Amino acid sequence: MCFSATASFTAGAGLLIIGAVTARRARRRAELPFALIPALFGLQQLIEGVIWLTLLDKAPLINAGLTFAYSLFSHVLWPVYVPLAILLLEPTGWRRRVLIAIALAGAAVGLYLLYFLVRLPIVSEIQGRHLAYLSPHFYQVVVMLLYVMSTCVSMLFSSHITVRQFGAAAFLAFIVTYSLYTSWLISVWCFFAAALSVVVLLHFRSTGRSSSDLSRIPPSG
C-alpha cells in the first residue's frame, strides 16, 4: 500500500484470505481467473510492503528485484489478465467480441510495457508518505488510455452487474487518484483497485445464487 509497510502487509494478508474464499466459490475453471484477482492483489501488496522495508533499510539490490516484480503486476499482468478473466465469464456473443478486441489491446500494452521494464527498469522511492515508481516510456497518453480500457472499461462490457460495478468503481478510483495523487499514481491506484477487489467476493454471492447458476443464463446475442 502507498502509505506504510504495515498497511501494505495488512492489506495483502486480508486480500489473500478473501482470494482464498473466492477461489473456493468458483464452480467452473472459467471462473477461477476472476476469483483469483483478490489473491493476486494481495501478493502485489505484500511485495510493496517489502519494498518499503528495502528503502528504509537501504537494501538496493533487493529493492531493485522487488520493484521489478511489483511492476510486472502493475504494468504487465493487469492489462493482460483482467480482460481475459472477464472474457471467460461472459456468455453473450457481442460482449465477447468486444472483450476479445480489448484483450488484444491489453496484451499489446502489456508487451510494450514489459519491453520498457527490461530496457529501462522502474525505480521506486519514498516521496513524502507515499511510494513513487519512476516509469520512463514513450507515448504515455496513448498507453494510459489503452491501459485503463483494458483494466477498467473491459469490465463495463460484462453482463454481470457486480463485474460492471467493479469496473466503474476502479475507473472512478483512477480519475480521483490521477487528480489528487498524480506523482504516486501507480501505487495509490493499485491500492484502491486492490481494496475494490472485494467486489469479486460479492460476485459469487450476488442474489443468493452461485456462479454456476449465473453460467446457465443463455446468451442473448
ROTIBA-717231 format. One record per residue: residue in three letters; x, y, z of N, C-alpha, C in turn. Coordinates in pm, whole numbers, plus 50000, padded with zeros to 5 digits. Example, Ala and Ser with C-alpha at 12.3 -4.5 7.8 and 13.67 -1.06 7.14 Angstrom:
# residues 2
ALA513194943150780512304955050780513204967050780
SER512854977550708513674989450714512905000350787
This chain:
# residues 221
MET500844988150000500005000050000500875012350000
CYS500315023549962501095035549935501455043450060
PHE501035039350181501235047550298502265042150397
SER502415029050408503385023350501503535008450475
ALA504635002850527504854988450513503784980650589
THR503444985350710502434978450790501094977950718
ALA500724989150658499454989450585499484979950466
SER500614979250398500724970150283500604955650326
PHE501284951950434501214938150481499804934750529
THR499134944150597497774941650644496824939750527
ALA496914948850429496054947650311496344934850235
GLY497634931350221497994919350149497454906750215
ALA497584905950347497084894150418495574892950406
GLY494874904350420493424904050408492974899750270
LEU493644904650168493264901150031493564886549999
LEU494634881250056494914866950036493804858350095
ILE493294862450211492194854950272490944855750185
ILE490634867850140489464869550052489664861449923
GLY490874861749869491154854249747490974839249766
ALA491344834249883491144820049911489664816549913
VAL488854825549971487404823349976486804823649837
THR487164833749757486584834849623487004823349533
ALA488254818749549488704807349469487904794849501
ARG487554793049627486754781449667485314782349615
ARG484844794549594483474796449545483344794649394
ALA484454794749324484404792749180483954778449150
ARG482954777249064482404764049033482904758648899
ARG483464767348817483974763148687485384768348671
ARG486174761848589487544766448564487544780448505
ALA486534783448424486464796548360486284807748462
GLU485744804648579485544814748683486784817048768
LEU487714807848764488854808448855489744820848833
PRO490074824848710490904836848695490284849248760
PHE488974851148743488324862448808488344860848960
ALA488114848749007488094846149151489454848649217
LEU490534847149141491874848749196492364863249200
ILE491584872649147492024886549144492364891949283
PRO491554889849388491954894849520493274888949569
ALA493494876049545494734869749590495944875649517
LEU495804878349388496904884349313497194898449363
PHE496144906049392496354919249452497014917849589
GLY496654907349662497274905149793498764902949781
LEU499184894749684500614892649661501304905649624
GLN500654913549539501234926249498501424935649618
GLN500434935949708500544944449825501654939749920
LEU501804926649933502884921350018504244925149961
ILE504374924349828505634928449765505914943049794
GLU504874951449785505104965649812505484968049958
GLY504934959950048505344961250187506834958950205
VAL507364948850137508794946150148509604957150078
ILE509064962849969509744974049904509924985650001
TRP508904988550080509044998650184510244995550274
LEU510354983150318511424979350411512794980750344
THR512874977050216514174977950148514614992550132
LEU513665001550116514005015750105514405021550240
LEU513695017350344514015022350478515335016750529
ASP515615004050497516834997450545517974998250445
LYS517745005050331518785007150230519354993750180
ALA518504986150115518904973450053518644974549903
PRO519534981149828519234984549688519054972649596
LEU519814961849614519684950449524518334943549541
ILE517934941449666516624935349692515524944649644
ASN515704957449668514704967249623514524966749472
ALA515604965949397515514965649252514744953249204
GLY515034941849265514344929549227512864929949259
LEU512514935049378511114935549418510354946349342
THR511024957349311510374967649229510034962149092
PHE510924954149036510654947848908509464938248920
ALA509434930449029508334920949050507004928349064
TYR507014939349143505804947349160505354953049026
SER506294957548946505984963548817505424953248718
LEU505834940748732505244930348648503744929148675
PHE503364930648802501934930848835501274943248777
SER501794954948815501104967548785501104970848636
HIS502184967848565502314972048426501994961148324
VAL502254948748359502134937948260500944928848288
LEU500854923948411499814914048442498404919648423
TRP498114931048487496734935548493496124938848357
PRO496794946048267496144948748138495944936248053
VAL496724925848078496554913348005495524904448074
TYR495614903648205494834893948283493364897848296
VAL493094910648325491724914748356490764912248239
PRO491034917048118490064914448010489894899647978
LEU490944891747994490814877347972489924870948078
ALA490104875148204489274869748312487804873248291
ILE487534885448245486154889548219485604881948098
LEU486424880247997486004872947878485574858647911
LEU486314852147999485994838348036484654837248109
LEU484234848048174482944847948244481764850548151
GLU482034856148035480984862247953480304852347859
PRO478954850947868478224842047778477674848947653
THR477594862247654476904869447547477834871947428
GLY477354868647309478194868947189478834882347159
TRP478034893047150478594905947111479524911347218
ARG479204908547344480094912947452481424905647444
ARG481394893047412482634885347398483504891047286
ARG482874895047177483644900547066484334913647105
VAL483614921947179484224934447227485374931347322
LEU485164921847412486194918347510487424912147444
ILE487224904747337488374899347264489234910647208
ALA488574920847151489314932247097490064939547208
ILE489404941347323490064948147435491214939747488
ALA491014926547493492084917747541493314918547451
LEU493104919747321494234921247229494964934447254
ALA494194945147278494814958047311495574957147442
GLY495004950247541495674948647670496964940747657
ALA496944930347574498164922547552499244931047487
ALA498834939547391499804948247325500424958047424
VAL499584963947510500094973347611501014966147708
GLY500614954247753501444946747846502814943447789
LEU502854939247662504134936047599504984948647581
TYR504344959547544505054972247527505704976447659
LEU504924975847768505454979947897506504970047949
LEU506334957347918507354947547957508684950647890
TYR508634954447764509854958147693510584969347766
PHE509844979547808510494990647877510894987148019
LEU510184977748082510624973148215512014966948207
VAL512254959648100513554953148083514614963248039
ARG514224971847946515184981347890515484992747987
LEU514454998048052514605009248147513885005648276
PRO514534997948362513874993148485513285004548568
ILE512095002148623511435012048707512175013248839
VAL512245025348890512895028349017511835032349119
SER511885026749237510955030449344511675039249446
GLU510935048849500511495057449604510365062949691
ILE510725066949811509745072849903509685087749878
GLN508475092549853508235106849837507135110749935
GLY507525117950039506555121150143506095108650213
ARG504785106250212504225094450276503815083850176
HIS504335084650056503925075549951505145069449882
LEU504895058449812505905052649725505665057749583
ALA506725062049520506665066449381507445056549295
TYR506875053349179507525044349084507825052548959
LEU509095054648931509515062648818509565053548695
SER508675056248599508435047048488508605054248354
PRO509805054648300510015061648172509595053148052
HIS508755058547967508455052347839507785062747749
PHE507625059547622507085069047525505575067047508
TYR504945076747444503515076047412502675073647538
GLN502965080947644502345078247773500835079947770
VAL500335090147699498885092347696498175080647629
VAL498685076347514498075065147442498135052447527
VAL499285049947586499455037947668498495038247787
MET498365049847852497485050847967496025048447928
LEU495615053847814494235051847769493955037047742
LEU494885030347674494695016147646494765007847774
TYR495605012147867495725005147995494415005948072
VAL493845018048081492585019848153491455012448083
MET491475012447950490455004947876490534990047910
SER491754984947921491924970647949491534967048091
THR491934975248187491754971648327490404975948385
CYS489784986348329488524991448384487374990348285
VAL487554996148167486464996548070486054982448027
SER486994973248025486644959447987485544953848077
MET485594957148205484594951948299483214957848274
LEU483154969848216481864976148189481094968948079
PHE481744960448002481084952847897480614939147945
SER480794936148073480334923448126478814923548140
SER478204911948128476764910748152476454908748300
HIS477484907448383477304905748527477374919348596
ILE476354922848672476274936048731477404938648829
THR477794928648906478874930749003480204933448934
VAL480414927248820481644929848744481634944148692
ARG480474948548641480364962348594480574972348707
GLN480074969048825480274977848940481744978748977
PHE482444967648971483884967348997484594976448897
GLY484254975048769484904983148666484624997948683
ALA483365001448713483005015548732483735021548852
ALA483805013948960484485018849080485985020249055
ALA486575010748983488005011748952488305023648862
PHE487405026348766487595037748677487475050948755
LEU486505051648845486365063548929487585065349018
ALA488105054249071489305054949155490485060149076
PHE490575056048949491665061148865491565076248848
ILE490365081248819490185095648800490555103348926
VAL490095098549041490395105249168491895104849196
THR492495093149173493925091749200494755100549108
TYR494385100648980495125108848884494995123648917
SER493845127648971493615141649004494345145849131
LEU494405136849230494925140649362496315135049392
TYR496685124049327497945117349360498735114149233
THR498835123849144499455121349014500855115449026
SER501645120749116503035116249130503135101949182
TRP502085097249247502105083949307500995075249248
LEU500675077949122499515071549059499565056449067
ILE500705050549034500795035949027500485029649163
SER501135034549266500975028649398499575030949454
VAL499095043449447497815046749509496665039949435
TRP496695040349301495595034049228495605018949246
CYS496765012849251496814998349276496224994949412
PHE496455003849511495845001349642494335002249634
PHE493805012749570492355014149557491765002349482
ALA492394998449373491894987049296491924974349379
ALA492984972749459493084961049546491934960949646
ALA491664972449708490574973249805489234970349738
LEU489054975249616487804973149545487614958749500
SER488684951049500488574937249453487724928449546
VAL487314933849661486364926349745485054924349672
VAL484804932449568483594930649487483584916849423
VAL484744911049402484814897649345484074887649435
LEU484224889349566483504880649659481994882749645
LEU481574895249630480144898049612479604891749484
HIS480454890949383480024884949258479554870649279
PHE480264863249363479924849249385478824847449489
ARG478424858549552477334857849649476094865149600
SER476184872049486475114880849442473804873349421
THR472724879649466471344874749454471154860749512
GLY472084856649600471924843749667472164831749578
ARG472744834149457472994823049366474474820649351
SER474864808449327476264805449300476604809649160
SER477894810849131478324814648998477934804148895
SER477734791748937477294781548842475874784348796
ASP475054790148882473724794148842473794804848734
LEU474684814548753474834825248656475294819848521
SER476124809548524476674804248400475594797748314
ARG474424794448374473384787948296472474797948227
ILE472724811148244471944821048172472294819948025
PRO471314818447936471634816447793472134829247730
PRO472964828347626473444840147556472284847947497
SER472454861347494471394869847439471814876147308
GLY472974872947259473394878847132474664872447086
